[in-house]
Amino acid sequence: MSQLKVVTFEREGWRDAVRTLRKVAEQIESGELPLCDVGVLALIGDNGQLDVYGFGKRGDDLQCIGAMRLAEQRLIDTMLSAEDELIPAQ
């Protein structure tokens, strides 16, 4: 049986919520990221409270739900592709 390799994925400072939100806002303001038509932000606090914000020029309820579902699928795809890189070919 081959040995498994444990890889640590660095989050590049994204774990600091305030710093991350500022960085994203600065990237949008500078033009590094495109302007936001639909944005969704979900925050879960230490006490388990969930706060969800929808925003943007087209940020109505339906667009925000769609954005959340697309983001969910992107996260799943990213995690699955990372797993493929960790599992050696048989």
Order of alpha helices (4+ residues) and beta strands (2+ residues): alpha-beta-beta-alpha
